[in-house]
């Protein structure tokens, strides 16, 4: 659905605090949307969501529009916390940049991004992704060594400090 309002119209109905990431209603539009109240509820995926000027939005996308007047194609929560909508924690990126902050899969046996169990060879496989390519670092009998190799590889290959920090923390931001 195309957006049917301007940045200026948005500024008339809500206030965004870039330091806290909070949105405040300036007008009452319904019994659930009262002036002076904080906007939004967390959705099932952990994003703050609310309705403004007749349309539903995720808060991080609205924050970009509020600050820049432009709608982002893809936004990223730098620290991985989808409810943290501080301006310093939101960046406009592309799908590749957003994928860098994916957390460790729930079925990952090692607990660390880039380290998986190769059951056929009965070794820990260290494999990283970069620019759409898989880079195999090696296979190791010892899980601790595999994790150390993955961390060293991420330190070397990570394109930015934020991504590297997430990788060194077991894929958790």
Beta strands, then each sheet from edge to edge (+ up, - down):
strand 1: 14-17
strand 2: 22-25
strand 3: 41-42
strand 4: 48-52
strand 5: 55-58
strand 6: 74-77
strand 7: 90-93
strand 8: 115-118
strand 9: 123-130
strand 10: 133-140
sheet 1: 1+ 2-
sheet 2: 3+ 4- 5+
sheet 3: 6+ 7-
sheet 4: 8+ 9- 10+
end
